[in-house]
Amino acid sequence: MAVYLQKHETGFSKILGDAFSLTKLTNEDLEDIFQDSLLKLMEKVKGGEITASRDGAVFSYLVQVGKFMVCNFRRKRRNLTS
């Protein structure tokens, strides 16, 4: 699992950082979102909802979860400043 994390955290952060560049996400924000996305992925795997045999499919799912979490993060931040 540690090898998977090292392999994909940089790509995950780059994809989400580029996609949401106007959001001004910090590296710490991206790290938190990556970790939360991993937890969600692990819940789905343990629950038997995800059985991906290809590494790319798991990473794609992880990025989609991350995008959803960025949207929630932005919404929460906007509500705090209003």
C-alpha positions in Angstrom: 0.0 0.0 0.0 2.9 2.4 0.8 4.3 1.9 -2.7 0.9 2.7 -4.2 0.7 5.9 -2.1 4.1 7.1 -3.1 3.4 6.2 -6.8 0.1 8.1 -7.0 0.1 10.9 -4.6 2.1 13.2 -6.8 -0.1 12.5 -9.9 -3.3 12.9 -7.8 -2.1 16.3 -6.5 -1.1 17.5 -9.9 -4.4 16.5 -11.5 -6.5 18.1 -8.8 -4.2 21.1 -8.4 -4.4 21.8 -12.2 -8.2 21.1 -12.4 -9.0 23.4 -9.5 -6.2 26.0 -9.8 -8.5 28.9 -9.2 -9.5 27.4 -5.9 -6.0 28.1 -4.5 -5.6 24.7 -2.8 -2.5 24.5 -0.7 -0.2 21.4 -0.7 -1.6 20.6 2.7 -5.2 20.9 1.4 -4.3 18.5 -1.4 -2.6 16.1 1.0 -5.7 16.1 3.2 -8.0 15.5 0.2 -5.8 12.7 -1.0 -5.9 11.0 2.4 -9.6 11.4 2.7 -10.1 10.0 -0.8 -7.9 7.0 0.1 -10.1 6.3 3.2 -13.2 6.4 1.1 -11.6 4.1 -1.5 -10.6 1.6 1.3 -14.2 1.7 2.7 -15.5 0.8 -0.7 -13.0 -2.0 -1.3 -13.7 -3.5 2.2 -17.4 -3.3 1.5 -17.0 -5.2 -1.7 -18.3 -2.4 -3.8 -15.0 -2.0 -5.7 -13.1 -4.9 -7.2 -10.8 -3.3 -9.7 -8.1 -5.5 -11.1 -6.2 -2.7 -12.9 -4.2 -0.1 -11.2 -5.4 2.6 -13.6 -9.0 1.9 -12.8 -8.4 2.3 -9.1 -6.5 5.5 -9.7 -9.3 6.9 -11.9 -11.8 6.2 -9.2 -9.5 7.8 -6.6 -9.3 11.0 -8.7 -13.1 11.1 -9.1 -13.5 10.8 -5.4 -10.9 13.6 -4.9 -12.8 15.9 -7.3 -16.0 15.4 -5.4 -14.1 16.1 -2.1 -12.6 19.3 -3.6 -16.1 20.5 -4.4 -17.2 19.8 -0.8 -14.0 21.6 0.5 -14.8 24.6 -1.6 -18.4 24.7 -0.5 -17.4 24.5 3.2 -14.7 27.2 2.8 -17.2 29.5 1.0 -19.8 29.0 3.8 -17.2 29.8 6.5 -16.3 33.1 4.8 -19.9 34.2 4.2 
